[in-house]
Amino acid sequence: MTRISVFLLPMLLVTVGAASLKAEGPDDRPRKPGQLSENDLGKVLEAISLKPTKTEKRYDFAFKTPIRGEEWKFSMSTVLSRDEESLWVMAWLDQVPRTSAEVPRTALLKLLAANDRLGNGKFFAYIPSNKRFVLQRVVANESMSARKLRDTLRDLAISVADEYPVWATANWNPKSTQVAADSASNRSVPQNPADPRRSNRIRASESASKFNNRSVN
């Protein structure tokens, strides 16, 4: 028995050591066909002519796409789940109003109703760290390609444009009734809410016959 133990102990240590090494990180795990790693995600974003900036594990970038014949620009982010089984795509929207008086109860109910309506892994969410709304989509991280990722980003962008009357906080504020009316009739440009020139750009776009360089941030 002593000889057998002496022989098996080194083999057991080698087996345990190999298992520990394999579990050190997600990059060492067997991957599904087309499953992206964190580094792969950055390379695919660059392959579709985007310029991502990496913040910890998240990639931030501007995404431009035509929607119904007009050019739109979106601030987006992508990040893999911790187990790298899912890919999260986010479109950054308005900041949450500072006072509760600017947030009608029906506004949040409409966002929840939109979550139920959107489907396909898409839903509105709130990011406490920067007090902004986002529209997110979660897709399985498998069989990914540059074309599939671009289609995913475009699908999210179209939903942001379609749901603008629901998430745009300018439509929530009773003081902005006129802006909301113009938005509903003209599909007004969702402007960068952090830009101090926003009010001037909205007035300029209201007088324009066609809106160019639409921006959502």
Backbone as ProteinMPNN parsed JSONL, in Angstrom:
{"seq_chain_A": "MTRISVFLLPMLLVTVGAASLKAEGPDDRPRKPGQLSENDLGKVLEAISLKPTKTEKRYDFAFKTPIRGEEWKFSMSTVLSRDEESLWVMAWLDQVPRTSAEVPRTALLKLLAANDRLGNGKFFAYIPSNKRFVLQRVVANESMSARKLRDTLRDLAISVADEYPVWATANWNPKSTQVAADSASNRSVPQNPADPRRSNRIRASESASKFNNRSVN", "coords_chain_A": {"N_chain_A": [[0.834, -1.208, 0.0], [2.008, 1.165, 0.721], [3.866, 1.61, -1.31], [2.175, 1.95, -3.511], [0.834, 4.275, -2.762], [2.948, 6.096, -2.755], [3.495, 6.139, -5.461], [1.105, 7.057, -6.63], [0.663, 9.571, -5.507], [2.349, 11.705, -6.645], [1.203, 11.741, -9.243], [-1.399, 12.536, -8.668], [-0.983, 15.109, -7.674], [-0.01, 16.375, -9.967], [-2.294, 16.246, -11.6], [-4.179, 17.787, -10.129], [-2.833, 20.224, -10.142], [-2.841, 20.855, -12.885], [-5.576, 21.137, -13.309], [-6.104, 23.368, -11.692], [-4.623, 25.313, -12.998], [-5.992, 25.473, -15.404], [-8.338, 26.644, -14.605], [-7.753, 29.227, -14.032], [-8.498, 31.541, -15.442], [-11.068, 32.973, -17.639], [-10.162, 32.894, -20.268], [-8.853, 30.546, -20.51], [-10.694, 28.569, -20.625], [-12.576, 26.098, -22.455], [-13.982, 27.21, -25.506], [-17.06, 28.131, -27.107], [-17.992, 27.76, -30.574], [-17.246, 30.709, -32.317], [-17.32, 32.271, -30.032], [-16.576, 35.192, -28.323], [-13.633, 36.545, -26.808], [-12.57, 38.927, -24.312], [-10.552, 40.502, -25.484], [-10.983, 39.807, -28.162], [-13.451, 41.006, -28.623], [-12.879, 43.759, -28.676], [-11.3, 43.806, -31.009], [-13.143, 43.02, -32.975], [-14.949, 45.138, -32.898], [-13.305, 47.167, -33.889], [-12.961, 46.113, -36.408], [-15.345, 46.664, -37.658], [-15.118, 49.263, -38.256], [-15.275, 50.978, -36.049], [-14.254, 53.014, -33.237], [-13.307, 52.036, -30.487], [-13.076, 52.82, -26.976], [-11.493, 51.578, -24.2], [-12.722, 50.962, -20.996], [-11.923, 49.73, -18.096], [-13.392, 46.717, -18.288], [-15.165, 47.329, -20.219], [-16.164, 48.469, -23.443], [-16.379, 51.565, -24.979], [-17.971, 53.589, -27.447], [-18.756, 55.516, -30.429], [-21.554, 55.15, -32.489], [-22.653, 55.248, -35.718], [-25.442, 55.322, -37.9], [-27.718, 55.042, -40.659], [-31.165, 55.801, -40.359], [-34.292, 55.363, -41.528], [-33.596, 56.966, -43.739], [-32.105, 59.052, -42.65], [-29.187, 60.261, -40.976], [-28.054, 58.994, -37.92], [-26.473, 59.298, -34.725], [-25.08, 57.491, -32.103], [-24.208, 57.049, -28.664], [-22.605, 54.331, -27.432], [-21.991, 51.228, -25.647], [-20.229, 48.176, -25.035], [-19.979, 45.068, -23.327], [-18.705, 42.045, -21.963], [-20.331, 39.403, -20.166], [-19.515, 38.181, -16.858], [-18.895, 35.44, -16.98], [-18.488, 35.292, -19.636], [-20.411, 34.294, -21.3], [-22.444, 35.79, -22.306], [-23.175, 38.736, -24.241], [-23.38, 42.117, -23.618], [-24.986, 44.955, -24.798], [-25.178, 48.445, -24.838], [-27.033, 51.448, -25.163], [-26.567, 54.76, -24.495], [-28.664, 57.051, -22.846], [-30.81, 59.757, -21.784], [-30.018, 61.789, -18.857], [-31.27, 61.159, -15.565], [-33.93, 63.15, -14.367], [-33.444, 65.77, -11.904], [-35.247, 66.314, -9.841], [-38.144, 64.892, -8.242], [-40.476, 65.993, -9.104], [-40.158, 66.358, -11.77], [-40.49, 63.926, -12.854], [-42.991, 62.298, -13.914], [-45.353, 59.879, -12.698], [-46.443, 58.268, -14.656], [-44.467, 58.223, -16.588], [-42.382, 56.436, -15.857], [-43.885, 54.128, -15.759], [-44.481, 53.841, -18.438], [-41.96, 53.246, -19.442], [-41.56, 50.729, -18.284], [-43.641, 49.357, -19.521], [-42.71, 49.497, -22.122], [-40.469, 47.858, -21.934], [-41.673, 45.359, -21.751], [-42.83, 45.265, -24.238], [-40.717, 45.473, -26.1], [-38.95, 43.142, -26.124], [-36.85, 40.448, -27.407], [-34.467, 40.415, -25.978], [-34.045, 43.043, -25.216], [-34.159, 45.958, -23.136], [-35.062, 48.738, -21.018], [-32.971, 50.418, -18.639], [-31.519, 51.661, -15.554], [-28.578, 53.379, -14.725], [-26.906, 53.759, -11.879], [-24.358, 54.867, -11.273], [-23.748, 56.986, -13.018], [-26.167, 58.174, -13.242], [-27.889, 57.807, -15.463], [-30.205, 56.839, -18.036], [-30.371, 53.813, -19.909], [-30.713, 51.918, -22.929], [-30.691, 48.558, -23.247], [-29.343, 45.527, -24.678], [-29.164, 42.04, -24.538], [-27.28, 39.41, -25.733], [-26.507, 36.066, -26.765], [-23.185, 34.993, -26.449], [-22.001, 33.672, -28.865], [-21.254, 32.15, -32.007], [-20.502, 34.595, -33.06], [-19.77, 37.353, -35.199], [-18.268, 39.941, -37.21], [-20.275, 41.036, -38.815], [-22.615, 40.122, -37.517], [-22.391, 41.41, -35.05], [-22.496, 44.098, -35.836], [-25.107, 44.156, -36.887], [-26.507, 43.701, -34.519], [-25.932, 46.032, -33.066], [-27.129, 47.924, -34.749], [-29.804, 47.125, -34.65], [-30.4, 47.732, -31.989], [-30.023, 50.481, -32.092], [-32.111, 51.317, -33.791], [-34.298, 50.711, -32.195], [-33.881, 52.546, -30.124], [-34.325, 54.954, -31.48], [-37.017, 54.578, -32.266], [-38.299, 54.464, -29.791], [-38.023, 56.955, -28.741], [-40.02, 58.957, -27.966], [-40.783, 57.859, -25.541], [-38.545, 57.578, -23.765], [-37.244, 60.069, -23.765], [-36.51, 62.621, -21.649], [-37.256, 65.265, -21.901], [-39.806, 65.208, -22.803], [-41.158, 64.559, -20.546], [-41.297, 66.64, -18.768], [-43.54, 69.021, -17.672], [-43.083, 71.714, -18.231], [-41.921, 71.687, -20.633], [-43.707, 71.453, -22.69], [-44.149, 72.465, -25.289], [-41.797, 71.748, -26.622], [-42.056, 68.981, -26.444], [-44.339, 68.594, -28.008], [-43.404, 69.402, -30.52], [-41.48, 67.452, -30.845], [-43.01, 65.151, -31.057], [-44.385, 65.591, -33.434], [-42.434, 66.115, -35.366], [-40.423, 64.235, -34.992], [-38.175, 65.049, -33.448], [-34.663, 65.858, -32.952], [-32.844, 63.732, -30.837], [-30.862, 65.13, -28.55], [-27.53, 65.526, -27.134], [-27.735, 65.353, -23.748], [-25.921, 66.306, -21.937], [-24.624, 68.367, -23.064], [-24.047, 71.798, -22.958], [-24.968, 73.413, -24.97], [-27.324, 72.431, -25.815], [-30.044, 73.426, -25.774], [-29.975, 75.479, -27.654], [-29.423, 74.051, -29.962], [-31.711, 72.521, -30.217], [-33.649, 74.47, -30.753], [-32.68, 75.343, -33.184], [-32.992, 73.055, -34.74], [-35.735, 72.818, -34.783], [-36.528, 74.703, -36.572], [-35.562, 73.8, -38.899], [-35.908, 72.195, -42.072], [-35.138, 69.642, -42.576], [-33.598, 67.2, -40.539], [-30.258, 66.822, -39.649], [-27.319, 64.914, -38.737], [-28.178, 63.584, -36.374], [-28.159, 62.98, -32.928], [-27.615, 60.858, -30.175], [-26.904, 60.6, -26.868]], "CA_chain_A": [[0.0, 0.0, 0.0], [2.89, 2.329, 0.789], [4.433, 1.826, -2.644], [1.105, 2.479, -4.381], [0.597, 5.666, -2.373], [4.082, 6.896, -3.215], [3.405, 6.239, -6.915], [-0.082, 7.817, -7.034], [0.666, 10.934, -4.993], [2.82, 12.675, -7.649], [0.233, 11.84, -10.333], [-2.529, 13.308, -8.168], [-0.557, 16.5, -7.594], [0.055, 16.886, -11.338], [-3.669, 16.401, -12.076], [-4.767, 18.932, -9.448], [-2.145, 21.418, -10.626], [-3.337, 21.152, -14.231], [-6.952, 21.633, -13.182], [-6.058, 24.724, -11.149], [-4.112, 26.198, -14.039], [-7.03, 25.646, -16.415], [-9.419, 27.446, -14.051], [-7.242, 30.53, -13.622], [-9.197, 32.644, -16.092], [-12.006, 32.552, -18.687], [-9.487, 32.668, -21.541], [-8.33, 29.181, -20.541], [-11.787, 27.611, -20.729], [-12.986, 25.781, -23.833], [-14.919, 28.196, -26.018], [-18.002, 27.728, -28.136], [-17.651, 28.348, -31.88], [-17.624, 32.109, -32.459], [-17.434, 32.957, -28.745], [-15.556, 36.227, -28.243], [-12.986, 36.906, -25.554], [-12.552, 40.375, -24.109], [-9.698, 41.086, -26.528], [-11.652, 39.609, -29.448], [-14.534, 41.986, -28.743], [-12.273, 45.016, -29.13], [-10.846, 43.661, -32.397], [-14.317, 42.984, -33.857], [-15.455, 46.509, -32.975], [-12.429, 47.879, -34.814], [-13.163, 45.552, -37.738], [-16.518, 47.297, -38.28], [-14.767, 50.691, -38.419], [-15.534, 51.761, -34.852], [-13.053, 53.387, -32.486], [-13.674, 51.821, -29.082], [-12.211, 53.182, -25.861], [-11.722, 50.571, -23.168], [-12.798, 51.401, -19.611], [-11.904, 48.449, -17.395], [-13.733, 45.639, -19.217], [-16.199, 47.836, -21.113], [-15.748, 49.234, -24.614], [-17.265, 52.685, -25.302], [-17.745, 54.036, -28.819], [-19.857, 56.182, -31.14], [-22.07, 54.308, -33.576], [-23.47, 55.99, -36.679], [-26.192, 54.487, -38.827], [-28.903, 55.698, -41.215], [-32.468, 55.274, -39.954], [-35.321, 55.989, -42.345], [-33.022, 57.955, -44.646], [-31.391, 60.115, -41.944], [-28.031, 59.789, -40.217], [-28.147, 59.091, -36.473], [-25.248, 58.978, -34.003], [-25.4, 56.983, -30.775], [-23.145, 56.683, -27.733], [-22.88, 52.952, -27.05], [-20.971, 50.456, -24.943], [-20.398, 46.722, -25.025], [-19.188, 44.383, -22.304], [-19.035, 40.637, -21.795], [-20.679, 38.984, -18.818], [-18.351, 37.662, -16.135], [-18.546, 34.106, -17.496], [-18.296, 35.468, -21.078], [-21.442, 33.567, -22.033], [-23.37, 36.758, -22.881], [-22.668, 40.041, -24.651], [-24.309, 43.197, -23.281], [-24.832, 46.156, -25.613], [-25.927, 49.532, -24.193], [-27.122, 52.773, -25.775], [-26.719, 55.723, -23.409], [-29.765, 57.975, -23.09], [-30.826, 60.97, -20.971], [-29.837, 61.732, -17.416], [-32.511, 61.184, -14.795], [-34.199, 64.487, -13.822], [-32.947, 65.952, -10.538], [-36.325, 66.354, -8.851], [-39.248, 63.97, -8.49], [-41.536, 66.721, -9.802], [-39.897, 66.254, -13.204], [-40.663, 62.524, -13.251], [-44.376, 61.847, -13.718], [-45.47, 58.445, -12.446], [-46.744, 57.565, -15.899], [-43.257, 58.091, -17.409], [-41.717, 55.182, -15.508], [-44.778, 53.036, -16.166], [-44.323, 53.675, -19.881], [-40.692, 52.549, -19.652], [-41.781, 49.324, -17.953], [-44.472, 48.796, -20.583], [-41.839, 49.349, -23.291], [-39.649, 46.662, -21.711], [-42.484, 44.192, -22.087], [-43.121, 45.315, -25.67], [-39.51, 45.38, -26.919], [-38.546, 41.753, -26.291], [-35.6, 40.183, -28.13], [-33.329, 40.709, -25.114], [-33.873, 44.494, -25.054], [-34.899, 46.535, -22.016], [-34.556, 49.975, -20.429], [-32.399, 50.258, -17.307], [-30.957, 52.872, -14.958], [-27.208, 53.181, -14.251], [-26.768, 54.7, -10.755], [-23.047, 55.516, -11.196], [-23.779, 58.28, -13.712], [-27.552, 58.64, -13.233], [-28.397, 57.857, -16.834], [-30.964, 55.724, -18.586], [-29.798, 53.118, -21.063], [-31.462, 50.824, -23.533], [-29.721, 47.468, -23.326], [-29.719, 44.265, -25.296], [-28.298, 40.935, -24.144], [-27.271, 38.344, -26.734], [-25.593, 34.973, -26.455], [-21.846, 35.168, -27.006], [-21.667, 32.5, -29.678], [-21.406, 32.372, -33.459], [-20.381, 36.029, -33.292], [-18.953, 37.809, -36.317], [-18.355, 41.394, -37.364], [-21.596, 41.361, -39.361], [-23.64, 39.892, -36.5], [-22.283, 42.463, -34.048], [-23.02, 45.338, -36.427], [-26.571, 44.023, -36.938], [-26.995, 43.849, -33.15], [-25.86, 47.457, -32.738], [-28.121, 48.646, -35.54], [-31.124, 46.782, -34.113], [-30.58, 48.522, -30.778], [-30.139, 51.89, -32.495], [-33.449, 51.529, -34.326], [-35.219, 50.713, -31.058], [-33.701, 53.824, -29.428], [-35.02, 55.971, -32.273], [-38.457, 54.325, -32.223], [-38.82, 54.68, -28.444], [-37.646, 58.296, -28.291], [-41.079, 59.633, -27.202], [-40.943, 57.245, -24.217], [-37.409, 57.786, -22.871], [-36.738, 61.446, -23.759], [-37.011, 63.297, -20.452], [-37.857, 66.544, -22.286], [-41.241, 64.961, -22.965], [-41.762, 64.309, -19.238], [-41.401, 67.878, -18.01], [-44.673, 69.847, -18.108], [-42.601, 72.998, -18.713], [-41.409, 71.511, -21.992], [-44.841, 70.981, -23.494], [-43.976, 72.823, -26.69], [-40.736, 70.89, -27.164], [-42.605, 67.637, -26.585], [-45.243, 68.592, -29.155], [-42.571, 69.429, -31.717], [-40.819, 66.158, -30.95], [-43.974, 64.15, -31.512], [-44.79, 65.832, -34.814], [-41.294, 66.163, -36.281], [-39.387, 63.282, -34.586], [-37.053, 65.953, -33.178], [-33.372, 65.226, -32.741], [-32.426, 63.503, -29.459], [-29.561, 65.764, -28.406], [-26.703, 65.16, -25.997], [-28.258, 66.119, -22.615], [-24.827, 66.879, -21.163], [-24.049, 69.471, -23.82], [-24.708, 73.039, -22.572], [-25.549, 74.076, -26.14], [-28.456, 71.619, -26.248], [-31.26, 74.202, -26.027], [-29.799, 76.208, -28.91], [-29.502, 73.123, -31.085], [-33.105, 72.125, -30.38], [-34.35, 75.545, -31.436], [-32.229, 75.363, -34.575], [-33.566, 71.937, -35.48], [-37.165, 73.018, -34.954], [-36.762, 75.554, -37.736], [-34.984, 73.166, -40.092], [-36.851, 71.354, -42.81], [-34.644, 68.271, -42.485], [-32.659, 67.108, -39.448], [-29.03, 66.118, -39.966], [-26.421, 64.624, -37.616], [-28.936, 63.26, -35.173], [-27.23, 62.481, -31.91], [-28.148, 60.344, -28.919], [-25.771, 60.348, -25.974]], "C_chain_A": [[0.861, 1.247, 0.0], [3.473, 2.638, -0.569], [3.399, 2.43, -3.595], [0.85, 3.943, -4.067], [1.701, 6.571, -2.871], [4.015, 7.117, -4.715], [2.264, 7.149, -7.348], [-0.033, 9.274, -6.608], [1.215, 11.948, -5.985], [1.852, 12.847, -8.802], [-0.961, 12.696, -9.924], [-2.186, 14.792, -8.112], [-0.492, 17.133, -8.978], [-1.343, 17.163, -11.872], [-4.331, 17.619, -11.455], [-4.14, 20.221, -9.934], [-2.633, 21.823, -12.003], [-4.744, 21.706, -14.181], [-6.97, 23.055, -12.663], [-5.593, 25.715, -12.19], [-5.193, 26.478, -15.067], [-8.139, 26.559, -15.925], [-8.976, 28.858, -13.671], [-8.005, 31.694, -14.237], [-10.085, 32.147, -17.203], [-11.319, 32.275, -20.015], [-8.956, 31.247, -21.657], [-9.431, 28.142, -20.678], [-12.089, 27.304, -22.189], [-14.068, 26.751, -24.296], [-15.851, 27.577, -27.05], [-17.563, 28.333, -29.466], [-18.143, 29.786, -31.979], [-17.793, 32.844, -31.156], [-16.266, 33.92, -28.59], [-14.944, 36.3, -26.849], [-13.038, 38.423, -25.425], [-11.714, 41.075, -25.178], [-10.332, 40.956, -27.906], [-12.727, 40.668, -29.676], [-13.992, 43.323, -29.234], [-11.853, 44.951, -30.589], [-12.027, 43.663, -33.368], [-14.922, 44.383, -33.987], [-14.607, 47.34, -33.942], [-12.632, 47.395, -36.247], [-14.385, 46.13, -38.44], [-16.387, 48.819, -38.259], [-15.194, 51.558, -37.247], [-14.22, 52.05, -34.136], [-13.348, 53.264, -30.996], [-12.613, 52.318, -28.109], [-12.518, 52.227, -24.72], [-11.679, 51.197, -21.782], [-12.988, 50.163, -18.758], [-12.228, 47.344, -18.396], [-14.734, 46.074, -20.282], [-15.576, 48.622, -22.258], [-16.793, 50.306, -24.911], [-16.937, 53.205, -26.697], [-18.958, 54.788, -29.337], [-20.257, 55.303, -32.315], [-22.993, 55.13, -34.456], [-24.177, 55.016, -37.612], [-27.361, 55.27, -39.409], [-30.176, 55.004, -40.738], [-33.532, 56.063, -40.693], [-34.774, 57.175, -43.148], [-32.261, 59.079, -43.987], [-30.273, 59.516, -41.101], [-28.228, 60.038, -38.72], [-26.804, 58.701, -35.862], [-25.59, 58.626, -32.56], [-24.132, 56.779, -29.962], [-23.473, 55.305, -27.174], [-21.711, 52.344, -26.292], [-21.278, 48.978, -25.101], [-19.508, 46.136, -23.935], [-19.643, 42.932, -22.241], [-19.452, 40.375, -20.355], [-19.457, 38.348, -18.16], [-17.929, 36.291, -16.649], [-18.354, 34.109, -19.008], [-19.28, 34.654, -21.914], [-22.392, 34.523, -22.748], [-22.635, 38.044, -23.243], [-23.749, 41.078, -24.368], [-23.977, 44.408, -24.127], [-25.725, 47.238, -25.028], [-25.896, 50.792, -25.043], [-27.431, 53.76, -24.659], [-27.747, 56.782, -23.783], [-29.659, 59.186, -22.158], [-30.416, 60.71, -19.516], [-31.205, 61.769, -16.736], [-32.725, 62.604, -14.261], [-33.835, 64.576, -12.344], [-34.049, 65.891, -9.491], [-37.44, 65.397, -9.24], [-40.391, 64.651, -9.238], [-41.386, 66.632, -11.308], [-40.076, 64.834, -13.734], [-42.098, 62.103, -12.969], [-44.421, 60.334, -13.511], [-45.709, 57.663, -13.729], [-45.499, 57.353, -16.761], [-42.551, 56.768, -17.13], [-42.577, 53.974, -15.88], [-44.669, 52.77, -17.669], [-43.015, 52.965, -20.216], [-40.842, 51.057, -19.358], [-42.626, 48.639, -19.029], [-43.651, 48.576, -21.851], [-40.943, 48.129, -23.143], [-40.398, 45.396, -22.103], [-42.729, 44.115, -23.593], [-41.885, 45.021, -26.527], [-39.107, 43.932, -27.187], [-37.171, 41.629, -26.942], [-34.371, 40.567, -27.31], [-33.087, 42.173, -24.865], [-34.716, 45.001, -23.889], [-34.235, 47.835, -21.577], [-34.027, 49.679, -19.027], [-31.837, 51.599, -16.854], [-29.579, 52.549, -14.397], [-26.936, 54.194, -13.133], [-25.453, 55.478, -10.76], [-23.008, 56.858, -11.911], [-25.198, 58.813, -13.912], [-28.125, 58.806, -14.641], [-29.256, 56.631, -17.124], [-30.166, 55.091, -19.721], [-30.861, 52.2, -21.646], [-30.447, 49.733, -23.794], [-30.284, 46.304, -24.148], [-28.692, 43.218, -24.889], [-28.421, 39.838, -25.187], [-26.282, 37.271, -26.297], [-24.256, 35.207, -27.159], [-21.42, 33.884, -27.716], [-21.979, 32.807, -31.133], [-21.336, 33.859, -33.797], [-19.449, 36.303, -34.474], [-19.086, 39.324, -36.386], [-19.739, 41.793, -37.867], [-22.691, 41.197, -38.309], [-23.591, 40.976, -35.436], [-22.82, 43.784, -34.587], [-24.547, 45.292, -36.492], [-27.189, 44.203, -35.551], [-27.005, 45.314, -32.731], [-26.93, 48.246, -33.487], [-29.541, 48.365, -35.035], [-31.408, 47.595, -32.85], [-30.78, 49.992, -31.115], [-31.54, 52.208, -33.008], [-34.476, 51.58, -33.187], [-35.105, 52.009, -30.264], [-34.464, 54.924, -30.163], [-36.533, 55.809, -32.182], [-39.068, 54.679, -30.868], [-38.496, 56.06, -27.896], [-38.759, 59.009, -27.517], [-41.239, 59.098, -25.781], [-39.808, 57.63, -23.282], [-36.92, 59.229, -22.8], [-37.34, 62.223, -22.592], [-37.596, 64.673, -20.754], [-39.363, 66.399, -22.462], [-41.94, 64.747, -21.626], [-42.087, 65.602, -18.51], [-42.578, 68.72, -18.499], [-44.241, 71.198, -18.662], [-42.12, 72.918, -20.147], [-42.495, 71.027, -22.932], [-44.636, 71.256, -24.973], [-42.901, 71.965, -27.341], [-41.257, 69.493, -27.385], [-43.522, 67.547, -27.787], [-44.455, 68.591, -30.452], [-41.89, 68.083, -31.927], [-41.76, 65.115, -31.519], [-44.311, 64.333, -32.981], [-43.64, 65.73, -35.798], [-40.232, 65.108, -36.016], [-38.097, 64.042, -34.305], [-35.798, 65.202, -32.769], [-33.122, 64.979, -31.258], [-31.01, 64.043, -29.283], [-28.822, 65.241, -27.176], [-27.143, 65.97, -24.781], [-27.164, 66.751, -21.775], [-24.212, 68.09, -21.84], [-24.769, 70.771, -23.456], [-25.343, 73.779, -23.741], [-26.824, 73.39, -26.599], [-29.665, 72.463, -26.629], [-31.162, 74.971, -27.334], [-29.948, 75.279, -30.1], [-30.936, 72.672, -31.319], [-33.873, 73.211, -31.122], [-33.944, 75.597, -32.906], [-32.876, 74.233, -35.361], [-35.057, 72.083, -35.679], [-37.468, 73.843, -36.203], [-36.233, 74.949, -39.023], [-36.028, 72.292, -40.759], [-36.437, 69.897, -42.765], [-33.568, 68.215, -41.432], [-31.458, 66.285, -39.882], [-28.22, 65.913, -38.687], [-27.169, 64.418, -36.308], [-28.023, 62.587, -34.164], [-27.961, 62.034, -30.666], [-26.959, 60.009, -28.037], [-26.265, 60.129, -24.557]], "O_chain_A": [[0.522, 2.255, -0.62], [3.569, 3.805, -0.951], [3.719, 3.316, -4.387], [0.671, 4.759, -4.971], [1.444, 7.675, -3.351], [4.43, 8.169, -5.202], [2.403, 7.918, -8.299], [-0.621, 10.13, -7.268], [0.59, 12.994, -6.163], [1.678, 13.958, -9.302], [-1.476, 13.48, -10.721], [-3.01, 15.636, -8.464], [-0.871, 18.291, -9.152], [-1.571, 18.184, -12.519], [-4.972, 18.403, -12.155], [-4.841, 21.215, -10.122], [-2.821, 23.01, -12.267], [-5.078, 22.634, -14.917], [-7.761, 23.873, -13.132], [-6.106, 26.832, -12.263], [-5.305, 27.603, -15.554], [-8.818, 27.19, -16.735], [-9.74, 29.602, -13.057], [-8.142, 32.739, -13.6], [-9.905, 31.027, -17.681], [-11.834, 31.497, -20.818], [-8.644, 30.784, -22.754], [-9.142, 26.956, -20.833], [-11.884, 28.148, -23.06], [-14.978, 27.071, -23.531], [-15.491, 26.64, -27.764], [-16.833, 29.324, -29.477], [-19.323, 30.055, -31.754], [-18.354, 33.939, -31.145], [-15.107, 33.523, -28.709], [-15.635, 36.141, -25.843], [-13.499, 39.115, -26.333], [-12.113, 42.11, -25.712], [-10.24, 41.87, -28.727], [-12.892, 41.164, -30.79], [-14.585, 43.948, -30.112], [-12.023, 45.919, -31.33], [-11.938, 44.234, -34.455], [-15.359, 44.768, -35.071], [-15.143, 48.128, -34.722], [-12.493, 48.171, -37.192], [-14.468, 46.099, -39.668], [-17.374, 49.554, -38.247], [-15.45, 52.749, -37.423], [-13.202, 51.408, -34.399], [-13.607, 54.261, -30.322], [-11.415, 52.245, -28.381], [-13.673, 52.083, -24.319], [-10.717, 51.88, -21.432], [-14.084, 49.605, -18.7], [-11.413, 47.06, -19.273], [-15.109, 45.282, -21.146], [-14.595, 49.343, -22.076], [-17.971, 49.988, -25.076], [-15.771, 53.257, -27.088], [-20.045, 54.713, -28.764], [-19.408, 54.783, -33.039], [-24.006, 55.649, -33.986], [-23.6, 54.023, -38.055], [-27.947, 56.093, -38.706], [-30.256, 53.776, -40.718], [-33.662, 57.273, -40.513], [-35.396, 58.234, -43.228], [-31.803, 59.99, -44.678], [-30.396, 58.407, -40.581], [-28.532, 61.157, -38.306], [-26.082, 57.873, -36.416], [-26.299, 59.368, -31.88], [-23.099, 56.383, -30.503], [-24.499, 55.127, -26.517], [-20.598, 52.871, -26.296], [-22.43, 48.58, -25.276], [-18.423, 46.648, -23.659], [-20.819, 42.63, -22.441], [-18.984, 41.044, -19.434], [-18.482, 38.017, -18.834], [-16.735, 36.007, -16.745], [-18.09, 33.065, -19.604], [-19.023, 34.358, -23.081], [-23.075, 34.124, -23.692], [-21.619, 38.392, -22.642], [-24.887, 40.942, -24.816], [-22.826, 44.843, -24.174], [-26.898, 46.99, -24.749], [-24.852, 51.16, -25.581], [-28.433, 53.62, -23.958], [-27.715, 57.339, -24.881], [-28.559, 59.594, -21.785], [-30.462, 59.583, -19.023], [-32.164, 62.333, -17.263], [-31.781, 63.206, -13.749], [-33.908, 63.585, -11.618], [-33.805, 65.458, -8.365], [-37.655, 65.125, -10.421], [-41.178, 63.993, -9.918], [-42.356, 66.805, -12.047], [-39.845, 64.569, -14.913], [-42.388, 61.6, -11.883], [-43.618, 59.6, -14.086], [-45.238, 56.535, -13.875], [-45.456, 56.427, -17.57], [-42.166, 56.059, -18.06], [-42.058, 52.928, -16.269], [-44.754, 51.626, -18.116], [-42.958, 52.175, -21.159], [-40.317, 50.219, -20.091], [-42.367, 47.495, -19.403], [-43.86, 47.6, -22.571], [-40.683, 47.434, -24.125], [-39.834, 44.483, -22.705], [-42.823, 43.024, -24.155], [-42.002, 44.384, -27.574], [-38.939, 43.536, -28.34], [-36.421, 42.602, -27.013], [-33.357, 40.992, -27.863], [-32.029, 42.537, -24.35], [-35.837, 44.542, -23.675], [-33.028, 48.021, -21.733], [-34.549, 48.818, -18.319], [-31.696, 52.537, -17.638], [-29.417, 51.565, -13.676], [-26.753, 55.377, -13.417], [-25.415, 56.622, -10.307], [-22.315, 57.774, -11.468], [-25.413, 59.774, -14.65], [-28.758, 59.813, -14.958], [-29.07, 55.556, -16.553], [-29.388, 55.76, -20.4], [-31.781, 51.765, -20.954], [-29.452, 49.955, -24.484], [-31.494, 46.126, -24.289], [-27.49, 43.483, -24.897], [-29.523, 39.385, -25.494], [-25.341, 37.542, -25.551], [-24.219, 35.577, -28.333], [-20.589, 33.123, -27.221], [-22.854, 33.616, -31.443], [-22.021, 34.329, -34.705], [-18.479, 35.582, -34.708], [-19.92, 39.915, -35.699], [-20.311, 42.777, -37.398], [-23.592, 42.031, -38.213], [-24.636, 41.421, -34.963], [-23.518, 44.508, -33.877], [-25.209, 46.284, -36.186], [-28.266, 44.786, -35.419], [-27.963, 45.785, -32.118], [-27.563, 49.135, -32.917], [-30.379, 49.266, -34.997], [-32.52, 48.088, -32.661], [-31.604, 50.67, -30.501], [-32.092, 53.26, -32.688], [-35.404, 52.388, -33.213], [-36.112, 52.526, -29.779], [-35.163, 55.726, -29.544], [-37.254, 56.796, -32.036], [-40.209, 55.135, -30.795], [-38.678, 56.309, -26.704], [-38.471, 59.62, -26.489], [-41.766, 59.792, -24.911], [-40.056, 57.975, -22.127], [-36.231, 59.581, -21.842], [-38.548, 62.454, -22.556], [-38.358, 65.203, -19.945], [-40.107, 67.364, -22.289], [-43.17, 64.751, -21.562], [-43.036, 65.661, -17.728], [-42.594, 69.099, -19.67], [-44.954, 71.779, -19.48], [-41.929, 73.94, -20.806], [-42.224, 70.273, -23.866], [-44.91, 70.401, -25.816], [-43.065, 71.507, -28.472], [-40.945, 68.87, -28.4], [-43.502, 66.553, -28.512], [-44.794, 67.863, -31.385], [-41.743, 67.628, -33.061], [-41.372, 64.297, -32.354], [-44.503, 63.353, -33.702], [-43.834, 65.309, -36.939], [-39.23, 65.066, -36.729], [-37.048, 63.718, -34.86], [-35.858, 64.064, -32.302], [-33.18, 65.927, -30.474], [-30.059, 63.47, -29.815], [-29.408, 64.603, -26.301], [-26.945, 67.185, -24.773], [-27.444, 67.644, -20.975], [-23.369, 68.768, -21.253], [-25.986, 70.854, -23.622], [-26.164, 74.673, -23.537], [-27.359, 73.725, -27.656], [-30.256, 72.251, -27.688], [-32.154, 75.105, -28.05], [-30.521, 75.654, -31.122], [-31.348, 72.461, -32.46], [-34.661, 72.913, -32.019], [-34.776, 75.865, -33.773], [-33.266, 74.42, -36.514], [-35.607, 71.539, -36.636], [-38.528, 73.701, -36.813], [-36.426, 75.502, -40.106], [-36.907, 71.728, -40.108], [-37.277, 69.007, -42.899], [-32.696, 69.083, -41.407], [-31.609, 65.186, -40.416], [-28.397, 66.623, -37.697], [-26.833, 65.002, -35.278], [-27.214, 61.729, -34.516], [-28.827, 62.745, -30.157], [-26.1, 59.216, -28.423], [-25.462, 59.901, -23.652]]}, "name": "protein", "num_of_chains": 1, "seq": "MTRISVFLLPMLLVTVGAASLKAEGPDDRPRKPGQLSENDLGKVLEAISLKPTKTEKRYDFAFKTPIRGEEWKFSMSTVLSRDEESLWVMAWLDQVPRTSAEVPRTALLKLLAANDRLGNGKFFAYIPSNKRFVLQRVVANESMSARKLRDTLRDLAISVADEYPVWATANWNPKSTQVAADSASNRSVPQNPADPRRSNRIRASESASKFNNRSVN"}
